[in-house]
Each structure stands twice: as structure tokens, then as C-alpha cells.
Amino acid sequence: MSAHEILKTLPDQRGLAILDSIRTIDPNAFKVVLLTLAERRRLRPVFVQKKPRSEQAAWILKNLRLRSEDHVAEHVLQLWLVKTQEEMIVRFLDVAEIDHDGEGMVDELPETLDTEKVKAAADLLFEKFDHPLVTLYLTVFQLQRPGGWPEIAAILEEDPRATLS
């Protein structure tokens, strides 16, 4: 599933909450997303910037759900996860035994993953965190490598807890 498809699948409320979080924790990143999308839609940025905040977010979400904006959508999802879900990311990486900097940043992604460790990591996350949030994280993690990892794909396809809504 690509980033724009993830955002299409998410309920509007969750997508808007993600954008609101980004606006709060990293206003410059939010502005860059807004300006990038406005430019790509051939709109003057001021046209979008003058809209009320809720309309700006709705406009951004609508555009991030377009196939042509997949790269921007992926960046938005990654940014939100890294800035707001550090505990979940670190727990997954620790249990799956994927080397990281202690804050969830991975320098080099492994070519292969241990099935049992990934399953244990996913089970831990599903026990501790909201199921759609865990599914969102695992789905975005899959995007980090062409084709993803079969171990994570199996969880996303077979585990009944793996749902985005």
C-alpha cells in the first residue's frame, strides 16, 4: 500500500489530526507541505494560506490522497510518526532487534528480518497501542524498502488486529 493509499484509507478525522499535530510540532514542515502542494496544483500559496486552518488541513489532506502526491504523503506520514510516536517505534525496533540510534532512527535497514522477532514486536505493539496506529506504523515501515519485508506483509495481511480504521 502506498502512502497516498494509506491516507485514503484513514478516516478523515485521523488524517486531519495528523496534519494538526504536524502544524503544532513543526510549523515549518507544515508550511513546506502546504507550499509544495499549492505549487504543484499551480495555485498561488497565498490562496491556500488565507483559508481558515481547518480548510487548509482539509485541502492538504485531499491533495495528499492523490497518487501524484505520494512522495509528499510519505514524507508527512514519516515525519508525524518520528515526531509523535517515538516510544512505539523504539519498542518495535528493540524487540525486532533492528539497530537504531535509541530514538527510532535507523541508519541502515536490514535486508531480512527474523519472523519470530517481528511477530513478537508486532504483538507487543498491538497490546500496548491503538491497533490502527500500529497498523499505520507497520504499513509506513514497509514503504522504507522496495517491496517491504514478507514478515511484516504477513502480519498486515493475516492479523485481524491490523486495520487502519
C-alpha positions in Angstrom: 0.0 0.0 0.0 1.4 3.4 -1.0 1.4 6.5 1.2 -1.5 8.2 -0.7 -3.5 5.0 -0.4 -2.8 4.9 3.4 -4.2 8.4 3.7 -7.2 7.4 1.5 -7.9 4.6 3.9 -7.6 6.6 7.1 -10.7 8.2 8.4 -10.8 12.0 7.7 -10.6 12.7 11.4 -7.3 10.8 11.8 -5.8 12.3 8.7 -6.7 15.8 9.9 -5.4 15.0 13.4 -2.0 14.0 11.8 -1.9 17.3 9.9 -2.8 19.3 13.0 -0.1 17.6 15.0 2.5 18.4 12.3 1.3 22.1 12.3 1.8 22.2 16.1 5.1 20.3 16.4 6.8 21.5 13.2 5.1 24.6 11.7 7.8 25.0 9.1 7.3 21.5 7.8 3.6 22.1 7.7 4.2 25.3 5.7 6.5 23.4 3.3 3.9 20.8 2.7 1.3 23.5 2.0 3.6 25.4 -0.3 4.7 22.3 -2.2 1.1 21.2 -2.8 0.0 24.7 -3.8 2.8 25.0 -6.3 2.1 21.5 -7.7 -1.6 22.4 -8.1 -0.5 25.6 -9.8 -2.1 27.8 -7.1 -0.7 30.9 -5.5 0.3 29.8 -2.0 -1.5 32.8 -0.5 -4.7 31.4 -1.9 -4.4 28.4 0.4 -2.7 30.3 3.3 -5.7 32.7 3.6 -8.1 29.8 4.2 -9.1 29.1 7.8 -6.9 26.4 9.5 -9.5 23.7 9.2 -9.9 24.3 5.5 -6.2 24.4 4.9 -5.8 21.0 6.6 -8.8 19.6 4.6 -7.3 20.9 1.4 -3.9 19.4 2.2 -5.4 16.0 3.1 -7.5 15.9 -0.1 -4.3 16.6 -2.1 -2.1 14.1 -0.2 -4.6 11.4 -1.2 -3.8 11.9 -4.8 -1.4 9.4 -6.5 0.7 12.2 -7.9 1.4 13.4 -4.3 2.5 10.0 -3.0 6.1 11.2 -2.2 4.8 14.2 -0.2 2.2 11.9 1.6 5.0 9.5 2.6 7.1 12.3 4.0 4.2 13.6 6.0 3.5 10.2 7.5 7.1 9.6 8.3 7.5 13.0 9.9 4.4 12.5 12.0 5.4 9.0 13.2 9.0 10.1 14.1 7.9 13.2 15.9 4.9 11.8 17.8 5.4 8.0 18.1 8.9 7.6 19.3 8.0 5.1 22.1 6.2 2.8 19.7 8.9 2.9 17.1 11.7 2.3 19.6 9.8 -0.7 21.1 9.3 -2.3 17.7 12.9 -1.8 16.7 14.2 -3.1 20.0 12.1 -6.3 20.0 12.7 -6.9 16.3 16.4 -6.3 17.0 16.9 -3.7 14.3 19.8 -1.4 15.1 18.8 2.3 15.7 20.0 5.4 17.5 17.9 5.0 20.6 15.3 7.4 19.3 14.0 5.2 16.5 16.2 6.4 13.6 17.7 3.6 11.6 20.9 4.2 9.6 20.8 1.0 7.6 17.7 -1.1 7.2 18.2 -4.9 7.2 17.7 -6.9 4.1 15.9 -9.6 6.1 14.0 -9.8 9.3 13.6 -12.6 11.8 9.9 -13.8 11.6 9.6 -14.6 15.3 11.1 -11.3 16.4 9.0 -9.3 14.1 5.9 -11.2 15.2 6.8 -10.6 18.9 7.4 -6.9 18.2 4.1 -6.5 16.4 2.3 -8.4 19.2 3.8 -6.1 21.8 2.7 -3.0 19.9 -0.8 -4.4 19.4 -1.1 -5.0 23.1 0.2 -1.5 24.1 -1.0 0.8 21.4 -4.1 1.6 19.3 -4.5 -1.1 16.6 -4.9 1.4 13.7 -1.9 3.3 14.9 0.2 0.2 14.9 -1.1 -0.8 11.5 -0.2 2.7 10.2 3.3 2.4 11.6 3.9 -1.1 10.1 2.5 0.0 6.8 4.7 3.0 6.6 7.7 1.0 7.8 7.1 -1.4 4.8 7.5 1.6 2.5 11.1 2.1 3.6 12.3 -0.8 1.3 11.1 -1.6 -2.2 8.7 -4.5 -1.7 8.9 -4.2 2.0 9.6 -7.3 4.1 7.5 -10.5 3.8 7.4 -10.9 7.6 5.6 -7.5 8.0 3.5 -8.1 5.0 2.2 -11.4 6.6 1.2 -9.5 9.8 -0.6 -6.8 7.8 -2.4 -9.3 5.7 -3.2 -12.0 8.2 -3.5 -10.4 11.7 -7.1 -9.4 12.4 -5.8 -6.6 14.6 -4.1 -5.0 11.5 -6.7 -2.4 10.4 -6.4 1.3 9.6 -9.8 2.3 10.7 
